[in-house]
Amino acid sequence: MKRVAAVVAGCVAVAAVVLWVTFFRDSDEERIRRVLVELTKVVAVKEGDTLLSRTARLRSRMKDIVEDDVRVNVAELGADLRGRHKLEDDAARIGVMYARADCELTRLDIRVDPQGSLAQVDAVALVTGMRGGERNVDRGAGGSPSPMSRDVHFLLRRDGDWKISTIDVAPKKED
C-alpha cells in the first residue's frame, strides 16, 4: 500500500511540474523582451547620476544582460565596441553629457531559431535626453519632433539565460 501511495505521489508531482512548465513558464519571446527592457533601464541616465554611481550600476547589472564578448556597432558615431567592459565604460561616459536620458524600444520583431539557442530581434529605438536643461528628442526635417528613428538589431544567445551577443544601431532615418 505504501508503495502505491509513493508511485501516485510521484506521478502527481511530475504532472504538476509538466503543467507548470506548459502553462505558467514564460515563453522565450517574453524572456527576451525582459532582457531588452532591462538593457534600456540599465543604460538610462538617471537624474543625479555620477560617473561613479553610473559605472557601478552598469558593472553590476550588465553582466546578466550581455555576453562578455558583446559587439556593439553604432554606425552614426563610427563606434564599433568589443567586449562588455568597453561597453560599460563607454555607456558610463554618456552620463557626463546628459542630465537624464531614456531609450524606448518599439516594434519588436523577435525570431527564435528552431533549436531555441539563438534569437534575432529587430526594433526601433527612440532616445530622449536632457542636456543643459533642454529636452532633446530625435528630430525630423525642419526640427519637427520625431518622424526620425533608429533601427536596432540584436542577436541574443541562450546558454541558460538569454544574453545579448550583438547590437547594431543604424543611423537616423525618416519613418
C-alpha positions in Angstrom: 0.0 0.0 0.0 2.8 2.4 0.8 4.4 1.6 -2.5 1.3 2.5 -4.4 0.9 5.8 -2.5 4.5 6.7 -3.3 4.0 6.0 -7.0 0.8 8.0 -7.0 2.5 10.9 -5.2 5.4 10.8 -7.7 3.0 10.9 -10.7 1.2 13.8 -9.1 4.5 15.7 -8.7 5.6 15.0 -12.3 2.2 16.1 -13.6 2.3 19.3 -11.5 5.8 20.2 -12.9 4.6 19.4 -16.5 1.5 21.6 -16.0 3.6 24.5 -14.6 6.1 24.3 -17.5 3.3 24.1 -20.0 1.1 26.9 -18.7 3.0 29.2 -16.4 6.6 29.4 -17.6 7.5 32.5 -19.7 8.0 32.0 -23.4 11.4 32.7 -25.0 9.9 35.8 -26.5 8.8 37.1 -23.1 12.2 36.4 -21.6 14.0 38.1 -24.5 11.7 41.1 -24.2 12.6 41.3 -20.5 16.3 41.3 -21.3 15.9 44.2 -23.7 13.8 46.2 -21.3 16.4 45.6 -18.6 19.1 46.9 -21.0 17.2 50.1 -21.6 16.8 50.6 -17.9 20.5 49.9 -17.1 21.8 52.3 -19.8 19.4 55.1 -19.0 20.9 58.2 -17.5 19.2 58.9 -14.2 18.9 62.4 -12.8 21.7 62.8 -10.2 23.9 60.0 -11.7 27.6 60.5 -11.1 30.2 58.8 -13.2 31.0 56.5 -10.2 27.3 55.6 -9.5 26.6 55.0 -13.1 29.7 52.9 -13.6 28.8 50.8 -10.6 25.3 50.2 -11.8 26.4 49.3 -15.3 29.1 46.9 -14.0 26.8 45.2 -11.5 23.8 44.7 -13.9 25.3 44.4 -17.4 26.9 41.0 -16.8 23.4 39.5 -16.6 22.3 41.1 -19.8 25.2 41.0 -22.3 27.8 38.4 -23.1 31.4 39.1 -22.1 32.4 39.4 -25.7 29.4 41.5 -26.9 29.9 43.5 -30.1 28.2 46.9 -30.4 28.2 48.9 -33.7 26.7 52.4 -33.8 27.2 53.4 -37.5 26.3 57.0 -37.0 29.0 57.5 -34.4 31.6 55.3 -36.1 31.7 53.2 -32.9 32.5 49.5 -33.1 32.9 48.3 -29.5 34.1 44.8 -28.5 33.6 43.4 -25.0 31.3 44.1 -22.1 33.9 46.1 -20.1 34.4 48.5 -23.1 30.6 48.8 -23.4 30.2 49.6 -19.7 33.0 52.2 -19.8 31.6 54.0 -22.9 28.0 53.8 -21.6 29.1 55.3 -18.2 30.6 58.3 -20.0 27.3 59.1 -21.7 26.1 60.3 -18.3 28.6 63.1 -18.4 26.9 64.6 -21.5 23.3 64.2 -20.3 21.5 65.1 -17.1 18.9 62.5 -18.0 18.4 60.1 -20.9 16.0 57.3 -21.8 15.6 54.8 -24.6 12.4 53.2 -25.7 12.4 50.1 -27.9 9.2 49.8 -30.1 8.1 47.5 -32.9 10.0 44.5 -31.5 10.2 41.6 -34.0 11.5 38.6 -32.2 12.6 35.5 -34.1 13.9 32.5 -32.2 15.7 29.7 -34.1 14.2 26.2 -34.1 16.8 24.9 -31.6 15.9 27.8 -29.2 19.5 28.8 -28.7 19.7 32.0 -31.0 17.3 34.9 -31.4 17.3 37.9 -33.7 15.4 41.0 -32.7 14.7 44.0 -34.9 13.4 47.1 -33.1 13.0 50.8 -33.4 14.8 52.9 -30.8 13.7 56.4 -29.7 16.2 58.2 -27.4 15.3 61.3 -25.4 17.6 63.2 -23.1 18.0 66.3 -21.0 21.1 68.2 -21.9 21.8 71.6 -20.5 18.2 71.9 -19.2 16.8 71.3 -22.7 14.9 68.1 -23.7 16.5 66.5 -26.8 14.5 64.1 -28.9 15.4 62.7 -32.3 14.2 65.4 -34.7 12.9 65.2 -38.3 13.4 67.6 -41.2 12.9 71.2 -40.2 13.3 70.4 -36.5 9.8 68.9 -36.1 9.5 66.2 -33.4 10.5 62.8 -34.3 9.5 61.1 -37.5 13.1 60.1 -37.1 14.1 56.8 -35.6 16.9 54.4 -35.4 16.6 50.7 -36.3 18.4 48.5 -33.9 19.2 44.8 -34.5 20.1 42.5 -31.7 21.4 38.9 -31.7 20.9 37.0 -28.4 22.2 33.6 -27.4 20.8 31.3 -24.8 23.2 29.5 -22.5 20.9 29.0 -19.6 19.6 32.6 -19.8 19.2 34.8 -22.8 22.1 37.3 -23.2 22.8 39.9 -25.9 25.6 39.0 -28.2 25.4 41.8 -30.8 23.8 45.2 -31.0 23.8 47.1 -34.4 22.4 50.6 -34.3 21.6 52.1 -37.8 21.8 55.8 -38.5 18.7 58.0 -38.1 16.1 57.6 -40.8 12.8 59.0 -41.8 9.8 56.8 -40.8 
